[in-house]
């Protein structure tokens, strides 16, 4: 009888010792990332001022894990999704090309749960080309003056200069400025505008 009790006691202790680590490793806790937390992402979708449209889906993934107090809250590779919020082509007379996007969900790898996030929009604006346009007009005007001088002397130069300047202006007004593109693989930094609580297994 004593032998049987000893065997049962030993089996019970072995079961308890085996179950304890499993309970510890399966612990789940909620961790909150504060507003202002930065997410380093890489675009999986290319966007452009002349190729994208507002509300078009945009996808990216975390290039670095988000770690808080030594705990990985969001692993590298987590999927991040959002939409294009602005896609404006460059104007012929004025207006710079611009494209912007905002991300609103994040999904850790291997998980089905998507977390709603709020981030500040990120965008790109094409550089101004006014100086270049002015040079184009000036070059056209100078060319017209040279041609006018060859044809009719000083008076011809004045007429040719006016004609050249007009032609140059016409070229500028009919040509759009540069478009702006953010290609697939581009690195972006997102910034949370509201806290995000994630369930993390330890």
For each residue, the residues with C-beta under 8 A, 3 or more apart:
1: 4 5
2: 5 6
3: 6 7
4: 1 7 8
5: 1 2 8 9
6: 2 3 9 10
7: 3 4 10 11
8: 4 5 11 12
9: 5 6 12 13
10: 6 7 13 14
11: 7 8 14 15
12: 8 9 15 16
13: 9 10 16 17
14: 10 11 17 18
15: 11 12 18 19
16: 12 13 19 20
17: 13 14 20
18: 14 15 21 22
19: 15 16 22 23
20: 16 17 23 24
21: 18 24 25
22: 18 19 25 26
23: 19 20 26 27
24: 20 21 27 202
25: 21 22 202
26: 22 23 201
27: 23 24 201 202
28: 199 200 201 202
29: 199 200 202
30: 197 198 199 200
31: 68 71 73 197 198 200
32: 195 196 197 198
33: 37 66 68 73 74 192 195 196 197 198
34: 37 192 195
35: 192 193 194 195
36: 191 192
37: 33 34 66 191 192 196
38: 189 190 191 192
39: 62 66 74 80 106 119 189 190 191 192
40: 62 63 64 187 188 189 190
41: 60 61 62 63 80 103 187 188 189 190
42: 60 61 63 185 186 187 188
43: 46 47 58 59 60 182 183 184 185 186 188
44: 59 60 61 184
45: 57 58 59 60 184
46: 43 51 181 182 183 184
47: 43 51 52 56 58 84 87 99 101 181 182
48: 51 52 87 99 179 180 181 182
49: 52 87 88 89 90 97 98 99 126 179 180 181
50: 87 89 90 97 179
51: 46 47 48 87 181
52: 47 48 49 56 84 87 99
53: 56 84 87
54: 83 84 85 86 87
55: 83 84
56: 47 52 53 83 84 87
57: 45 81 82 83
58: 43 45 47 81 82 83 84 101 103
59: 43 44 45 79 80 81
60: 41 42 43 44 45 79 80 81 82 103 188
61: 41 42 44 76 77 78 79 80
62: 39 40 41 65 66 74 75 76 77 78 80 106
63: 40 41 42 76 187
64: 40 76
65: 62 72 73 74 75 76
66: 33 37 39 62 72 73 74
67: 70 71 72 73
68: 31 33 71 73
69:
70: 67
71: 31 67 68 200 202
72: 65 66 67 75 200
73: 31 33 65 66 67 68 198 200
74: 33 39 62 65 66 78 106 108 198
75: 62 65 72 78 108 109
76: 61 62 63 64 65
77: 61 62 109
78: 61 62 74 75 106 107 108 109
79: 59 60 61 106 107 109
80: 39 41 59 60 61 62 103 105 106 117 190
81: 57 58 59 60 103 104 105 106 107
82: 57 58 60 101 102 103 104 105 119
83: 54 55 56 57 58 101 102 104
84: 47 52 53 54 55 56 58 87 99 100 101
85: 54 100 101 102 121 123
86: 54 98 99 100 121 123
87: 47 48 49 50 51 52 53 54 56 84 98 99
88: 49 95 97 98 99
89: 49 50 97 176 179
90: 49 50 95 96 97 126 176 177 178 179
91: 94 95 96 176 177
92: 173 174 175 176
93: 173
94: 91
95: 88 90 91 177
96: 90 91 125 126 127 128 177
97: 49 50 88 89 90 125 126 177 178 179 180
98: 49 86 87 88 123 124 125 126 180
99: 47 48 49 52 84 86 87 88 123 124 180 181 182
100: 84 85 86 121 122 123 124
101: 47 58 82 83 84 85 121 122 123
102: 82 83 85 119 120 121 122
103: 41 58 60 80 81 82 106 117 119 190
104: 81 82 83 116 117 118 119
105: 80 81 82 114 115 116 117
106: 39 62 74 78 79 80 81 103 114 115 117 196
107: 78 79 81 111 112 113 114 115
108: 74 75 78 111 113 198
109: 75 77 78 79
110:
111: 107 108
112: 107
113: 107 108 199
114: 105 106 107
115: 105 106 107 196 198
116: 104 105
117: 80 103 104 105 106 192 194 196
118: 104 192 193 194
119: 39 82 102 103 104 122 190 191 192 193
120: 102 190 191 193
121: 85 86 100 101 102
122: 100 101 102 119 188 189 190
123: 85 86 98 99 100 101
124: 98 99 100 180 182
125: 96 97 98 180
126: 49 90 96 97 98 177 178 179 180
127: 96 178
128: 96 131 177
129: 132 133 177 178
130: 133 134
131: 128 134 135
132: 129 135 136
133: 129 130 136 137 172
134: 130 131 137 138
135: 131 132 138 139
136: 132 133 139 140 168 171 172
137: 133 134 140 141 165 168 169 172
138: 134 135 141 142 168
139: 135 136 142 143 168
140: 136 137 143 144 164 165 167 168 169 171
141: 137 138 144 145 161 164 165 168
142: 138 139 145 146 161 164
143: 139 140 146 147 164
144: 140 141 147 148 160 161 162 163 164 165 167
145: 141 142 148 149 157 158 160 161 164
146: 142 143 149 150 157 160
147: 143 144 150 151 160 164
148: 144 145 151 152 156 157 158 159 160 161 163 164
149: 145 146 152 153 154 156 157 160
150: 146 147 156
151: 147 148 156 160
152: 148 149 155 156 157 159 160
153: 149 156 157
154: 149 157 158
155: 152 158 159
156: 148 149 150 151 152 153 159 160
157: 145 146 148 149 152 153 154 160 161
158: 145 148 154 155 161 162
159: 148 152 155 156 162 163
160: 144 145 146 147 148 149 151 152 156 157 163 164
161: 141 142 144 145 148 157 158 164 165
162: 144 158 159 165 166
163: 144 148 159 160 166 167
164: 140 141 142 143 144 145 147 148 160 161 167 168
165: 137 140 141 144 161 162 168 169
166: 162 163 169 170
167: 140 144 163 164 170 171
168: 136 137 138 139 140 141 164 165 171 172
169: 137 140 165 166 172 173
170: 166 167 173 174
171: 136 140 167 168 174 175
172: 133 136 137 168 169 175
173: 92 93 169 170
174: 92 170 171
175: 92 171 172
176: 89 90 91 92 179
177: 90 91 95 96 97 126 128 129
178: 90 97 126 127 129
179: 48 49 50 89 90 97 126 176
180: 48 49 97 98 99 124 125 126
181: 46 47 48 49 51 99
182: 43 46 47 48 99 124 186 188
183: 43 46 186
184: 43 44 45 46
185: 42 43
186: 42 43 182 183
187: 40 41 42 63
188: 40 41 42 43 60 122 182
189: 38 39 40 41 122
190: 38 39 40 41 80 103 119 120 122
191: 36 37 38 39 119 120
192: 33 34 35 36 37 38 39 117 118 119 195 196
193: 35 118 119 120
194: 35 117 118
195: 32 33 34 35 192
196: 32 33 37 106 115 117 192
197: 30 31 32 33
198: 30 31 32 33 73 74 108 115
199: 28 29 30 113
200: 28 29 30 31 71 72 73
201: 26 27 28
202: 24 25 27 28 29 71
